[in-house]
Amino acid sequence: MAQEEDKSYYRINDPDKEEPSSEVSTGEKRSKKKLIIIISSILIVCIAVAVLLLVLLLKGSDDSIPSGYNGFVLKNDTNLKYKYLARISRDNEAEYPVTFDDNNKEFKDIDFSICMMTGKTFRISYRPTKEAIGSNNTRWTVPDYLLERLECDKTKLLSFGDFNVDKSPFGFTLKNPAHKNTFWLSTKDRNLVLSEKYIECGFEVHSQEVFGWGERTSKFKLDFGEYSIWATGVKKGIDKGVKGFNTNGDHPFVLARLTDKTYLGLFFKNSNAKVLKYIKEPSGKSVINFKSIGGIIDVFAFMGTTADEVLYEYHRVIGTPFLPPLWALGFHQGSSGYKNETLARKSVDNYAKSNIPLEALWIDESYMKKYRMWTVDKENFPTIKEFVTEMNNKHQRLGISLHPGLATTDETGKPYSFFEAAKKDALIKTPRNTTEYGDIFIGEHLPGKCAYYDFESPLGGLLWANNLVDLQANIPFSSIQLNYNEITHFCDGDCGSKASPLEGKYDNLPFNPLGDGQNLQTQALPLDAIIHSYYNDSKNESVVYNYHSLYGNQQAYYMFDTLVYNYNIKEPKKRALVLSRSTFPGSGEYTGHWIDVQTTEGKMTFDDLRYSVSSIMSFQIFGIPMSGANI
């Protein structure tokens, strides 16, 4: 082996410099070694502390993950195999998020039920006992007639989902029979509150991939956070999981992809203002909390091995989508700039000259005479009937827009269809009787002072239908776009009244679903405006507080039904197309939806275009496939 080269040969020796002793060199080495050991020990301790903090962060704290305020205890129960019934009472104390008082009475006695509707669908209900709410009172729920399928199936057994109950605090679990170690959902040690103006229930699920809960402008997959629902036309911007960014529709449904690759759907059947609080838990789990200011806890749970199976079950409950006419799938052109017939004709001609196919032309409320509903401006649209005939001969269609405001006078100052609707008790009312029209609610809209049809009144829908048929005779449209039908109007609350718009039963809510600084009555009807209701009997009336998000759905129903009926008289095979800005579960049976993704008033951006894609995808989940963005 070659000897190592003597490096000292290359070193320049300084005769005045003393060579260090081997003793000193050894001491320095020992000191360095000790220093390295100390630094290493400190680093190990720091890493251990960092790992511990990371674990605690992922696990969460009492502020981020609720411990489960649930003081309810099982009192008695009945197991019918396909259905389980129980009486539960709040006997234990818990720290609740709201105050219970005369303004917000707590319901301590609850009737719980769960049943199977199909082999993949469960219905879960918590409702106050009659003794709790008072024998002469009723509790608002979304009317069953708005949905398609609600019956329990006596041939299906709860044991299919390995249904299991805890007595105190009361809760249950449902499991996937194919994956016994993974529960589909659990309410054990989850939040449970029922009071007059605040309800809440929590579900723990094996998932951190959740979609749905709309309508909102955001990305498709939900981030952890809080999401409001309250139909409105107010521009809110992009929803990043902070309360108050609700938009036009009300769709309280979530689709979750579980850790075992199966799927779960949860439908919260509730029309009041509400919030979804979506909380991260460790081990791939999360908590889904439903909160609302009214109604009952009525939840449908859908299980499936694929997303398609879950959505099939959900759409069976709310109603399957209508089949649109073939022309509706073509290219449409719409603009608010068609102020007269000349501009509309020019647009159609330009498409023809450019050899661009055009199936439909849409014009907004500019065809009306001074924005009066059911009128046509003959000065600006003198030969509109002939124009539409020419379009139809080229296999093209005309669509028009319709707002909900029924003007109190025509252009000469005389009552017209408003008087007829008032005489037939077909308009929304105010409880204060302080307007110049008695108890009829008067708001502000495009024509000025307006009233609004009550589609739950005995003649409201019929009167609407008759006027619609007359309008189609004057302007032979093939489709209608329903605008502002959240209802959005041009003041906050009861602007036509001399009283305060917040005066009354609903001015002091224990919980604001929109978050601090926002008001449910912003550009909306007052919460105590009166709607007819036949939920229990003909004398029972509901209020906008409960009914607000249902208005667009009911208007679209009467619109679609009228068009189909009118077409069947003339052309039995002709299909109708309605596009509604405001929608609710089940709206897809009779309307499509135009998605108003504009996040800034008067301005469209590429962000709006990008978010329109996730909005369209969400509406496939919601059962309204005929949806497109207003870009």
Rosetta blueprint (number, residue, H / E / L):
1 M L
2 A L
3 Q L
4 E L
5 E L
6 D L
7 K H
8 S H
9 Y H
10 Y H
11 R L
12 I L
13 N L
14 D L
15 P L
16 D L
17 K L
18 E L
19 E L
20 P L
21 S L
22 S H
23 E H
24 V H
25 S H
26 T H
27 G H
28 E H
29 K H
30 R H
31 S H
32 K H
33 K H
34 K H
35 L H
36 I H
37 I H
38 I H
39 I H
40 S H
41 S H
42 I H
43 L H
44 I H
45 V H
46 C H
47 I H
48 A H
49 V H
50 A H
51 V H
52 L H
53 L H
54 L H
55 V H
56 L H
57 L H
58 L H
59 K H
60 G L
61 S L
62 D L
63 D L
64 S L
65 I L
66 P L
67 S L
68 G L
69 Y L
70 N L
71 G L
72 F E
73 V E
74 L E
75 K E
76 N E
77 D E
78 T E
79 N E
80 L L
81 K L
82 Y L
83 K E
84 Y E
85 L E
86 A E
87 R E
88 I E
89 S E
90 R E
91 D L
92 N L
93 E L
94 A L
95 E L
96 Y L
97 P L
98 V L
99 T L
100 F L
101 D E
102 D L
103 N L
104 N E
105 K L
106 E E
107 F L
108 K L
109 D E
110 I E
111 D E
112 F E
113 S E
114 I E
115 C E
116 M E
117 M E
118 T E
119 G L
120 K L
121 T E
122 F E
123 R E
124 I E
125 S E
126 Y E
127 R E
128 P E
129 T L
130 K H
131 E H
132 A H
133 I H
134 G L
135 S L
136 N L
137 N L
138 T L
139 R L
140 W L
141 T L
142 V L
143 P L
144 D H
145 Y H
146 L H
147 L L
148 E L
149 R L
150 L L
151 E L
152 C L
153 D L
154 K L
155 T L
156 K L
157 L L
158 L H
159 S H
160 F H
161 G H
162 D L
163 F L
164 N E
165 V E
166 D E
167 K L
168 S L
169 P L
170 F L
171 G E
172 F E
173 T E
174 L E
175 K E
176 N E
177 P L
178 A L
179 H E
180 K E
181 N E
182 T E
183 F E
184 W E
185 L E
186 S E
187 T L
188 K L
189 D L
190 R L
191 N L
192 L E
193 V E
194 L E
195 S E
196 E L
197 K L
198 Y E
199 I E
200 E E
201 C E
202 G E
203 F E
204 E E
205 V E
206 H L
207 S L
208 Q L
209 E L
210 V E
211 F E
212 G E
213 W E
214 G E
215 E L
216 R L
217 T L
218 S L
219 K L
220 F L
221 K E
222 L L
223 D L
224 F L
225 G E
226 E E
227 Y E
228 S E
229 I E
230 W L
231 A L
232 T L
233 G L
234 V L
235 K L
236 K L
237 G L
238 I L
239 D L
240 K L
241 G L
242 V L
243 K L
244 G L
245 F L
246 N L
247 T L
248 N L
249 G L
250 D L
251 H E
252 P E
253 F E
254 V E
255 L E
256 A E
257 R E
258 L L
259 T L
260 D L
261 K L
262 T L
263 Y E
264 L E
265 G E
266 L E
267 F E
268 F E
269 K L
270 N L
271 S L
272 N L
273 A L
274 K E
275 V E
276 L E
277 K E
278 Y E
279 I E
280 K E
281 E L
282 P L
283 S L
284 G L
285 K L
286 S E
287 V E
288 I E
289 N E
290 F E
291 K E
292 S E
293 I L
294 G L
295 G L
296 I L
297 I E
298 D E
299 V E
300 F E
301 A E
302 F E
303 M E
304 G E
305 T L
306 T L
307 A H
308 D H
309 E H
310 V H
311 L H
312 Y H
313 E H
314 Y H
315 H H
316 R H
317 V H
318 I H
319 G L
320 T L
321 P L
322 F L
323 L L
324 P L
325 P L
326 L H
327 W H
328 A H
329 L H
330 G L
331 F L
332 H E
333 Q E
334 G E
335 S E
336 S L
337 G L
338 Y L
339 K L
340 N L
341 E H
342 T H
343 L H
344 A H
345 R H
346 K H
347 S H
348 V H
349 D H
350 N H
351 Y H
352 A H
353 K H
354 S L
355 N L
356 I L
357 P L
358 L L
359 E L
360 A E
361 L E
362 W E
363 I E
364 D L
365 E H
366 S H
367 Y H
368 M L
369 K L
370 K L
371 Y L
372 R L
373 M L
374 W L
375 T L
376 V L
377 D L
378 K L
379 E L
380 N L
381 F L
382 P L
383 T L
384 I H
385 K H
386 E H
387 F H
388 V H
389 T H
390 E H
391 M H
392 N H
393 N H
394 K L
395 H L
396 Q L
397 R E
398 L E
399 G E
400 I E
401 S E
402 L E
403 H L
404 P L
405 G E
406 L E
407 A E
408 T L
409 T L
410 D L
411 E L
412 T L
413 G L
414 K L
415 P L
416 Y L
417 S H
418 F H
419 F H
420 E H
421 A H
422 A H
423 K H
424 K L
425 D L
426 A L
427 L E
428 I L
429 K E
430 T L
431 P L
432 R L
433 N L
434 T L
435 T E
436 E L
437 Y L
438 G E
439 D L
440 I E
441 F L
442 I L
443 G E
444 E E
445 H E
446 L L
447 P L
448 G E
449 K E
450 C E
451 A E
452 Y E
453 Y E
454 D L
455 F L
456 E L
457 S L
458 P L
459 L L
460 G H
461 G H
462 L H
463 L H
464 W H
465 A H
466 N H
467 N H
468 L H
469 V H
470 D H
471 L H
472 Q H
473 A H
474 N H
475 I L
476 P L
477 F L
478 S L
479 S E
480 I E
481 Q E
482 L E
483 N L
484 Y L
485 N L
486 E L
487 I L
488 T L
489 H L
490 F L
491 C L
492 D L
493 G L
494 D L
495 C L
496 G L
497 S L
498 K L
499 A L
500 S L
501 P L
502 L L
503 E L
504 G L
505 K L
506 Y L
507 D L
508 N L
509 L L
510 P L
511 F L
512 N L
513 P L
514 L L
515 G L
516 D L
517 G L
518 Q L
519 N L
520 L L
521 Q L
522 T L
523 Q L
524 A L
525 L L
526 P L
527 L L
528 D L
529 A L
530 I E
531 I E
532 H E
533 S L
534 Y L
535 Y L
536 N L
537 D L
538 S L
539 K L
540 N L
541 E E
542 S E
543 V E
544 V H
545 Y H
546 N H
547 Y H
548 H H
549 S H
550 L H
551 Y H
552 G H
553 N H
554 Q H
555 Q H
556 A H
557 Y H
558 Y H
559 M H
560 F H
561 D H
562 T H
563 L H
564 V H
565 Y H
566 N H
567 Y H
568 N H
569 I H
570 K H
571 E L
572 P L
573 K L
574 K L
575 R L
576 A L
577 L E
578 V E
579 L E
580 S E
581 R L
582 S L
583 T L
584 F L
585 P L
586 G L
587 S H
588 G H
589 E H
590 Y L
591 T L
592 G E
593 H E
594 W E
595 I E
596 D L
597 V L
598 Q L
599 T L
600 T E
601 E L
602 G L
603 K E
604 M L
605 T L
606 F H
607 D H
608 D H
609 L H
610 R H
611 Y H
612 S H
613 V H
614 S H
615 S H
616 I H
617 M H
618 S H
619 F H
620 Q H
621 I H
622 F L
623 G L
624 I L
625 P L
626 M L
627 S E
628 G E
629 A E
630 N L
631 I L
